[in-house]
Amino acid sequence: MSTKLATANQPMISISNVSKFFGDFRALDDVSLTVDRGEVLMIVGPSGSGKSTLLRCINYLEVPDAGEIIIDGKHVTPKEIDGKFVRLKERGLNAIRAEVGMVFQRFELFPHLTVLENICLAQQKVRKSSRSESEKVARGLLEKVGIPEQANKYPPKLSGGQQQRVAIARSLAMQPKVILFDEPTSALDPEMINEVLDVMLTLASEGMTMVVVSHEMGFARKAAHQVVFMDGGTIVEQGTPDQVFGAPQHERTKLFLSRILH
């Protein structure tokens, strides 16, 4: 088998037996799952179930206390070499992070920079793109997310939906292999939610690998390949949207869904 074919057959994300503690609180308890290339994974669950902590462990914003995370064949977590656990050096970690975009609940845009500058910054700092190159990419992405006319405005002047679309464009500017979405619509007014979900649906249709923490069941049914229900830091149930939403097997899943499905 060629190396190229072997790489293509590997999961984009492989999570094995990951646990994470905050003091005595176990936020993640022996979590294992894989996400294939081009797959959309939806994670649902009650507040405090470990959903966001799992996302933050994937891109190493949080350091797991146990287990292994591999992204595109590269170890994010320490790996064992000759009986010793060797942590990825900062340079290598930053290289992986550059390929894993993240869209936060609260946008996390720099308010003192224009929309264009927000999208260009990481391109110039991490990818070492020139100003003209980064601006060309940024303007193209603003077209893609439907707000090219907002390029020279500052984030506080935009609606929440527009700010979130800028945040998505900023992630796309780094040409990531994966984008993590941490409740991307939960801070938005109801009328702004669809404008963000429409962009996410487009990305899914184009084959972007996505891990989405959200309770937007309409999006899950249209775009998700698999759904994971988490509770108490563990994966309680996993399957297709039809399986998890239509015929849940576990009582905890049934109770949770009864509260959010109408």
C-alpha positions in Angstrom: 0.0 0.0 0.0 1.4 3.4 -0.9 2.0 6.0 1.8 -0.5 8.4 0.2 -3.2 5.7 0.2 -2.4 4.8 3.8 -2.7 8.4 4.9 -6.0 8.8 3.0 -7.4 5.8 4.9 -6.5 7.1 8.3 -9.1 9.0 10.3 -8.7 12.7 10.3 -9.1 12.7 14.1 -8.5 9.8 16.3 -9.2 10.1 20.1 -8.3 7.2 22.3 -9.2 6.8 26.0 -8.9 10.6 26.7 -9.6 11.8 30.3 -9.4 15.3 31.7 -9.6 16.5 35.3 -10.1 19.9 36.8 -9.1 19.3 40.4 -11.2 16.4 41.6 -13.8 16.9 38.8 -13.5 14.5 35.9 -14.6 16.5 32.9 -13.8 13.7 30.4 -13.8 10.0 31.3 -12.0 7.6 28.9 -13.5 9.1 25.7 -12.7 7.4 22.4 -14.0 8.3 18.9 -12.8 8.8 15.4 -13.7 11.4 12.7 -13.1 10.5 9.1 -12.0 12.9 6.4 -14.9 15.0 5.1 -17.1 13.8 8.0 -19.3 16.0 10.1 -19.5 14.9 13.8 -22.2 16.5 15.9 -21.8 16.4 19.7 -24.8 17.0 21.9 -25.4 16.8 25.6 -26.4 18.8 28.7 -24.3 21.6 30.1 -21.2 20.3 31.8 -21.2 17.0 29.9 -17.7 17.6 28.6 -18.5 18.7 25.0 -16.5 21.9 25.0 -13.6 20.3 27.0 -13.3 17.6 24.3 -13.0 20.3 21.6 -10.4 22.2 23.5 -8.4 19.0 24.0 -8.5 18.2 20.3 -6.6 21.4 19.5 -4.6 21.3 22.8 -6.1 24.4 24.4 -6.6 22.0 27.2 -4.0 19.3 28.0 -5.6 15.8 28.5 -4.5 14.0 31.6 -4.6 10.6 29.9 -5.2 9.2 26.5 -4.1 9.9 22.9 -5.2 12.4 20.2 -3.9 12.1 16.7 -4.9 14.6 14.0 -4.1 13.7 10.3 -1.6 11.1 11.5 0.2 13.5 13.9 0.2 13.1 17.6 -1.1 16.1 19.5 -0.7 14.4 22.9 2.6 13.0 24.2 3.6 9.7 22.6 5.8 7.0 23.9 9.3 6.6 22.4 11.6 4.1 23.9 9.6 3.9 27.1 9.4 7.7 27.6 6.6 10.0 26.8 7.7 12.8 24.5 5.6 15.9 24.2 5.2 17.6 20.8 7.4 20.7 20.7 5.7 24.1 20.5 6.6 24.5 16.9 5.0 21.2 15.9 2.0 21.9 18.1 1.5 25.3 16.4 1.8 23.6 13.0 -1.1 21.2 13.9 -3.2 24.1 15.4 -2.8 26.0 12.1 -4.6 23.1 10.5 -7.4 22.9 13.1 -9.6 26.0 12.9 -11.9 26.8 15.8 -15.1 28.9 15.9 -16.1 30.0 19.4 -19.5 30.7 20.9 -18.5 34.4 21.5 -16.7 35.0 18.2 -13.4 36.0 19.8 -12.7 38.7 17.2 -10.3 41.5 17.9 -12.5 44.6 18.4 -9.7 47.1 17.6 -9.0 45.5 14.2 -11.2 45.7 11.1 -13.0 42.6 9.7 -10.3 42.4 7.0 -7.5 42.8 9.5 -9.0 40.1 11.8 -9.0 37.6 8.9 -5.5 38.6 7.7 -3.7 38.5 11.0 -3.1 34.8 11.4 -2.3 34.4 7.7 0.5 36.9 8.1 1.8 35.7 11.5 1.5 32.0 11.1 1.4 31.3 7.3 3.8 34.2 6.6 1.6 35.4 3.8 2.2 38.9 2.4 -0.3 41.7 3.1 -1.6 41.6 -0.5 -1.9 37.8 -0.5 -3.7 37.7 2.8 -6.1 40.5 1.8 -7.0 38.7 -1.4 -7.8 35.5 0.5 -9.8 37.5 3.1 -11.9 39.3 0.6 -12.6 36.0 -1.2 -13.8 34.4 2.0 -16.0 37.4 2.9 -17.7 36.8 -0.4 -18.0 33.1 0.5 -19.7 33.9 3.8 -21.9 36.6 2.2 -20.6 39.8 3.8 -18.0 41.4 1.5 -19.3 44.8 2.2 -18.3 44.6 5.9 -14.5 44.3 5.2 -13.6 47.7 6.6 -15.9 47.8 9.6 -15.0 46.9 13.2 -16.6 43.9 14.8 -18.6 45.8 17.4 -20.4 47.5 14.5 -21.7 44.1 13.1 -24.6 41.9 14.2 -23.8 38.7 16.0 -24.5 36.7 12.9 -22.1 38.8 10.9 -19.4 38.5 13.5 -19.8 34.7 13.6 -19.4 34.6 9.8 -16.3 36.7 10.1 -15.0 34.2 12.7 -15.7 31.3 10.2 -13.9 33.2 7.4 -10.9 33.7 9.8 -10.7 30.0 10.4 -11.0 29.2 6.7 -8.2 31.6 5.9 -5.7 29.3 7.5 -6.8 26.5 5.0 -7.6 24.1 7.9 -8.1 20.4 7.5 -10.6 20.4 10.4 -12.9 23.1 11.9 -14.2 22.8 15.4 -17.4 24.7 16.2 -18.2 25.3 19.9 -21.9 26.2 20.1 -21.5 28.7 17.2 -25.2 29.8 17.3 -26.0 29.8 21.0 -25.1 33.5 21.5 -27.1 34.6 18.5 -30.6 36.1 18.2 -33.0 33.5 16.6 -33.2 35.4 13.3 -29.4 35.3 12.9 -29.0 31.6 13.4 -29.8 30.5 9.9 -27.3 32.8 8.3 -24.5 31.1 10.2 -25.9 27.6 9.7 -26.2 28.2 6.0 -22.4 28.8 5.8 -21.8 25.7 7.9 -24.0 23.6 5.6 -22.0 24.9 2.6 -18.8 23.9 4.2 -20.2 20.4 5.0 -21.3 20.0 1.4 -17.8 20.9 0.2 -16.3 18.1 2.3 -14.8 20.1 5.2 -14.1 17.8 8.2 -16.1 19.4 11.1 -16.7 18.7 14.8 -19.8 20.7 15.9 -21.0 21.1 19.5 -24.5 22.3 19.1 -28.2 21.5 19.7 -29.3 22.7 16.2 -31.0 19.5 15.3 -32.0 20.7 11.8 -28.4 21.2 11.0 -27.6 17.7 12.4 -30.2 16.0 10.2 -29.0 17.8 7.1 -25.3 17.6 7.5 -24.1 15.3 10.3 -22.7 11.9 9.4 -22.6 10.8 13.1 -24.0 12.2 16.3 -22.5 11.7 19.8 -24.5 12.2 23.0 -22.3 13.0 26.0 -23.2 13.1 29.6 -21.0 13.1 32.7 -17.8 13.3 30.6 -18.6 10.1 28.8 -20.0 9.1 25.4 -23.4 7.6 26.2 -24.7 7.0 22.7 -23.3 7.3 19.2 -24.8 6.8 15.7 -26.4 8.4 12.7 -28.8 11.3 13.3 -31.7 9.0 12.5 -30.5 6.5 15.0 -29.7 8.9 17.9 -32.7 11.2 17.4 -35.2 8.8 16.0 -34.5 5.6 18.0 -32.2 6.4 21.0 -31.2 3.3 23.0 -30.3 4.8 26.4 -32.6 6.4 28.9 -30.3 9.3 29.4 -30.4 10.1 25.7 -34.2 9.8 25.6 -34.6 12.1 28.6 -32.2 14.7 27.1 -33.9 14.6 23.7 -37.4 14.9 25.2 -36.3 18.3 26.6 -34.9 19.8 23.4 -36.9 18.2 20.6 -40.3 19.7 19.9 
